[in-house]
Amino acid sequence: MANFFLFMTRSFFKLSSFSILLLFYLCCSSFTATEAYDPLDPNGNITIKWDIMSWTPDGYVAVVTIYNFQQYRHIQAPGWTLGWKWAKKEVIWGMMGGQTTEQGDCSRFKGNIPHCCKKDPTVVDLLPGTPYNQQIANCCKGGVLNSWVQDPATAASSFQVSVGQAGTTNKTVRVPKNFTLKAPGPGYTCGPAKIVRPSKFVTTDKRRVTQALMTWNVTCTYSQFLAQKTPTCCVSLSSFYNGTIVPCPQCACGCQNTSQPGSCVDPKAPHLASVVPSTGKNSYMPLVQCTSHMCPVRIHWHVKLNYKEYWRVKITITNFNYNMNYTQWNLVAQHPNFNNLTQIFSFNYKPLTPYTAINDTAMLWGVKFYNDLLSQAGRLGNVQSELLFRKDKSTFTFEKGWAFPRRIYFNGDNCVMPPPDAYPWLPNASSRQLISILSLLMTLLAAMSFLFGYA
């Protein structure tokens, strides 16, 4: 009986250990699956469509199109980089509208030399100004893709690829695997290629419809955690009714490394020109100005004026990054009064309604050829605008930090907000708090005097 009891006890503990491990695995799997979910853009993704347009003696000619279906996250210079791994021994005979970064070992070919013989090619977009005989539609933008809300017409990029040693029928062709997308750095995770219904195309006169011979799609989603381990922007606050300026939280994007002098740039340094790159050159690795927050970008929200029926906010975006000119930047802000936004100056605006009935999220971006470029850190490294809101008497108040945003994104990345207890408070609220503290001190002193008097 004792042996049976011991056996049952051991079995129970083994089962419990297995259950715990299984539960831990499921939790980790669920976190991995949802880490790229964006509540403000739940359906946003980048879709890669691979359309086989014709067969060749040893393969096919395909048009590959990258669609940016994200509402407010775009791909800026130096642009996208697309990679994959061939399923068989395919080679790329030629390309239009794009090129591989490396040719690879093509020594086994004696006559025509392929464009690329690598098992895992990496493709980039061609630059603007490419000769017309090397272009196709939607190519040659330097890898820059706009967000879907800002400009759907420029939210796609295409290139043509001629593939050899690949099979010449739908049954012998194998889809590539292990797709990767950098835009321009890490952050995107791509799923497997899935064969779908062939794409259809309407001719320019709209009287005939053609279709691809074979089509497969690849879906890539973004995760800010995979893109960078530290935040890239922060928020500071101020108001007309309180002289306190609430700065970005200290070390919001990192702390100054005093043991490594080159970790940031002092704008007052005499050798500044030798450290800062020339204007127009972008690098994914930031070179930031020395600040307490060490963020490449700061967004300042200032409650500027109060009218009888309206109130006004000024937004200033400052670039502290010497290595980046932010092209086609955008800002997403959440505030309950965006449903009564009356006027906006010098920015474009479109409401985002991820919750359909609730209109509390706004997307802002620069006016083309005016302020759609946020220049690198320096005298011109800022853009600003003002917003005029109509008051909703049932909800409007300046108390308890209501006038400040709930959340702010810059170029799709969540910015670090100050803690709520640091927000600028109304003077009458602070004076009431001061009076209550003084009253408490006076009561305490009176009680102590009374005790000492009768001691």
Disulfide bonds with the S-S distance in Angstrom:
Cys106-Cys117 1.98
Cys139-Cys140 2.31
Cys190-Cys220 2.05
Cys233-Cys415 1.99
Cys234-Cys248 2.14
Cys251-Cys255 1.96
Cys253-Cys295 1.89
Cys264-Cys290 2.01
